[in-house]
Amino acid sequence: MPHLFEELKIRDVTLRNRIAVSPMCQYSCEDGLANDWHFVHLGSRAVGGAAIVFCEATAVMRDARISPQDLGIWSDRHAEALARIVRFIHEQGSLAGIQLAHAGRKASTYRTWAARQGAVPEGEGGWTNVVAPSAIKFQEDYPQPREITREEIHGVTKAFAAAARRAADAGFDIVEIHGAHGYLIHEFLSPFSNQRNDEYGGSLENRTRVAREVVAAVREEWPETQPLFMRISATDWKEGGWDGEQSVALAREVKKLGVDLMDCSSGGVIPGVAIPVGPGYQTKFAEKVRREVGMLTGSVGMITESAQADHVIRTGQADIVLLAREMLRDPYWPMRAARELGQTMSWPAQYLRAGPEKSPMRAPVKREAGRKPEPATAMHD
């Protein structure tokens, strides 16, 4: 079986290892434009050695943002701001990924660290044009959505396609369609949030229609030589909702349409459900899709240790691991993991003085008698 530091080729793109920086919202934009925060945040994780560095959920329309501070790609100006970051990621030997998203009924809400939570009023940068499959609030303090029309659904699909085209122009290597965590595509998938009576609601075929239409539209605009990923919530964690069997059925369909890898997360469409969170608690979903569909998968969620991540790959539970909070704590996690697993990994020339052979974890440092110790320069000292 492959291991964590083995290459993986998907279409014409080769990952230098099986580690990806998961999309993580930074809530730090003005008008959706990437800035120096994003350059440093994403660039430092490319320096750290991850195979793929994903931008956060990136809105395909202005009103598709989760918060007024979300990243966007609804215009060429947004793509130009991202292109600088992509170039730097490439210079470090990493691949640049972008997650295209529409927040649905979770749009126009406060960023996570705000003093208030819930709906943002227009006077503070929020908006009232919040849409969803059905006019059902996520929870009481969230915006009241209106039911999206068929014409607007087609407009959303076109917006995803246009965003994919801009992502290609900006130099991104991988596009991921966000169909998880209770945002618009997931809202169509789940019976809890989709109570429509038309061709977009009811049966499994109807509830997956938006997902399939978005995939087809994006794949038409996205270069044939480059990978397309999709993130799903593999379960709603509540009986009567979206579940593993439906996830397998969707994976079979989108694989035919050109999705190369299914990124398996869970939850987010309804509040207050009991989720058995623990180390690797979502790997079973990636393993199920991989086994039953014969499709590449990614696993995310509470993957923190190098041996744990390596085990996920070696046992065939997933083809890549996507790290989120652990990458916030340690941008250089891949370098540390390589050292801990005894794998060879190139360090940036600027950091070689603190490379693995210099680490006190490997061998004591010899110093001349009477000489004062030099200041520690290793990243984890």
Long-range contacts (C-beta under 8 A, 24 or more apart in sequence): 1-313, 1-314, 1-315, 1-316, 2-313, 2-314, 2-319, 3-310, 3-313, 3-314, 3-341, 3-343, 4-306, 4-309, 4-310, 4-313, 4-314, 4-321, 4-337, 4-341, 4-343, 5-338, 5-341, 5-343, 5-344, 5-345, 6-313, 8-51, 8-319, 8-320, 10-227, 10-260, 10-261, 10-296, 11-224, 11-225, 11-226, 11-227, 11-260, 12-225, 12-226, 13-95, 13-173, 13-174, 13-225, 13-226, 13-227, 15-51, 15-52, 15-95, 15-320, 16-51, 16-93, 16-94, 17-49, 17-50, 17-51, 17-334, 17-345, 18-51, 18-309, 18-313, 18-319, 18-320, 18-321, 19-49, 19-50, 19-51, 19-52, 19-309, 19-320, 19-321, 19-323, 19-333, 19-334, 19-337, 20-50, 20-51, 20-52, 20-53, 20-54, 20-97, 20-298, 20-320, 20-321, 20-322, 20-323, 21-45, 21-50, 21-52, 21-53, 21-54, 21-322, 21-323, 21-324, 21-327, 22-54, 22-300, 22-322, 22-323, 22-324, 22-327, 23-54, 23-55, 23-56, 23-57, 23-97, 23-99, 23-176, 23-178, 23-231, 24-56, 24-324, 24-327, 24-328, 25-56, 25-57, 25-66, 25-67, 25-70, 25-71, 25-111, 25-112, 26-56, 26-71, 27-67, 27-69, 27-70, 27-111, 27-112, 27-113, 28-69, 29-69, 29-70, 29-71, 29-72, 30-69, 31-72, 32-59, 32-62, 32-65, 32-70, 32-71, 32-72, 32-73, 32-74, 32-78, 33-72, 33-77, 33-78, 33-81, 34-71, 34-78, 34-81, 34-82, 34-84, 34-85, 35-81, 38-71, 38-85, 39-84, 39-85, 39-88, 42-85, 42-89, 43-85, 43-88, 43-89, 43-92, 44-331, 45-94, 45-327, 45-331, 46-88, 46-89, 46-92, 46-93, 46-94, 47-92, 47-331, 47-332, 47-348, 48-327, 48-330, 48-331, 48-332, 48-333, 48-334, 48-335, 49-93, 49-94, 49-332, 49-334, 49-335, 49-338, 49-345, 49-346, 50-94, 50-323, 50-327, 50-333, 50-334, 51-94, 51-95, 51-320, 52-94, 52-95, 52-96, 52-97, 52-173, 52-174, 52-320, 53-89, 53-94, 53-95, 53-96, 53-97, 54-97, 54-98, 54-99, 54-174, 54-176, 54-322, 55-82, 55-85, 55-96, 55-97, 55-98, 55-99, 56-99, 57-99, 57-101, 57-103, 57-178, 57-183, 58-98, 58-99, 58-100, 58-101, 58-163, 59-101, 59-102, 59-103, 60-100, 60-101, 60-102, 60-156, 60-159, 60-160, 60-162, 60-163, 61-102, 61-156, 61-159, 62-127, 63-107, 63-108, 63-127, 63-129, 63-130, 63-131, 64-101, 64-102, 64-103, 64-107, 64-156, 64-159, 64-184, 65-103, 65-107, 65-108, 66-101, 66-103, 66-106, 66-107, 66-109, 66-183, 67-108, 67-109, 67-110, 67-111, 67-120, 68-108, 68-120, 68-124, 68-125, 68-126, 69-111, 70-103, 73-98, 73-100, 73-163, 73-166, 73-167, 73-170, 74-159, 74-162, 74-163, 75-166, 76-166, 76-169, 78-166, 79-166, 79-167, 79-169, 79-170, 80-170, 82-167, 82-170, 82-172, 83-169, 83-170, 83-171, 86-170, 86-171, 86-172, 87-171, 90-171, 92-348, 93-346, 95-173, 95-174, 96-171, 96-172, 96-173, 96-174, 97-172, 97-173, 97-174, 97-175, 97-176, 97-229, 98-167, 98-170, 98-172, 98-174, 98-175, 98-176, 99-175, 99-176, 99-177, 99-178, 99-231, 100-160, 100-163, 100-164, 100-167, 100-175, 100-176, 100-177, 100-178, 100-218, 101-178, 101-183, 102-156, 102-159, 102-160, 102-178, 102-183, 102-184, 102-185, 103-183, 103-184, 104-130, 104-131, 104-132, 104-133, 104-145, 104-182, 104-183, 104-184, 104-185, 104-186, 104-187, 105-130, 105-131, 105-132, 105-136, 105-137, 105-138, 105-142, 105-143, 105-145, 105-182, 105-184, 105-187, 105-193, 106-138, 106-142, 106-182, 106-183, 107-131, 107-143, 108-143, 109-142, 109-143, 117-141, 118-142, 119-143, 131-184, 132-184, 132-187, 132-193, 133-184, 133-187, 133-188, 133-193, 133-194, 133-195, 133-196, 133-200, 133-201, 134-193, 134-194, 134-195, 134-196, 134-201, 136-193, 136-195, 138-182, 138-270, 138-271, 139-271, 147-196, 150-198, 150-200, 153-200, 153-210, 153-213, 156-184, 156-210, 156-214, 157-210, 157-213, 157-214, 157-217, 158-217, 160-214, 160-217, 160-218, 161-217, 161-218, 161-220, 161-221, 162-221, 164-217, 164-218, 164-221, 164-222, 165-221, 165-222, 167-222, 168-221, 168-222, 168-223, 168-226, 173-226, 173-227, 174-226, 174-227, 174-228, 174-229, 175-218, 175-222, 175-226, 175-227, 175-228, 175-229, 176-228, 176-229, 176-230, 176-231, 176-263, 177-211, 177-214, 177-215, 177-218, 177-228, 177-229, 177-230, 177-231, 177-259, 178-231, 179-211, 179-230, 179-231, 179-232, 179-233, 180-231, 180-232, 180-233, 180-263, 180-265, 180-266, 180-268, 181-231, 181-233, 181-265, 181-267, 181-268, 181-269, 182-233, 182-267, 182-268, 182-269, 182-270, 183-268, 184-210, 185-210, 185-211, 185-214, 186-232, 186-233, 186-242, 186-268, 186-269, 187-269, 189-232, 189-242, 189-246, 189-250, 190-236, 190-241, 190-242, 190-269, 190-270, 191-240, 191-241, 191-242, 192-236, 192-238, 192-240, 192-241, 192-242, 192-269, 192-270, 193-269, 193-270, 204-246, 204-249, 208-249, 208-250, 208-253, 211-250, 211-254, 212-253, 212-254, 212-257, 215-254, 215-257, 215-258, 215-259, 216-257, 216-258, 219-257, 219-258, 219-259, 227-260, 227-261, 228-258, 228-259, 228-260, 229-259, 229-260, 229-261, 229-262, 229-263, 229-298, 230-254, 230-259, 230-261, 230-262, 230-263, 231-262, 231-263, 231-264, 231-265, 232-262, 232-263, 232-264, 232-265, 233-265, 233-266, 233-267, 233-268, 233-269, 234-264, 234-265, 234-266, 234-282, 234-285, 234-288, 234-289, 235-266, 235-267, 235-285, 236-266, 236-267, 236-269, 236-270, 236-273, 237-266, 237-267, 237-273, 237-274, 237-275, 238-270, 238-273, 241-269, 241-270, 242-269, 244-285, 244-288, 247-285, 247-288, 247-289, 248-288, 248-289, 248-292, 248-293, 251-289, 251-293, 251-295, 252-293, 255-293, 255-295, 259-295, 260-296, 261-295, 261-296, 261-297, 261-298, 261-319, 261-320, 262-286, 262-289, 262-293, 262-295, 262-296, 262-297, 262-298, 263-297, 263-298, 263-300, 263-322, 264-289, 264-297, 264-298, 264-299, 264-300, 264-318, 265-300, 265-301, 266-301, 277-301, 277-302, 278-302, 279-303, 279-304, 279-305, 279-308, 280-308, 280-312, 283-312, 283-317, 283-318, 284-317, 286-312, 286-317, 286-318, 287-316, 287-317, 287-318, 290-316, 290-317, 290-318, 290-319, 291-316, 296-320, 298-322, 300-324, 306-333, 306-336, 306-337, 306-340, 306-341, 307-340, 307-341, 309-337, 310-337, 310-341, 330-380, 332-379, 332-380, 335-379, 336-380, 351-379, 353-377, 354-378, 354-379, 354-381
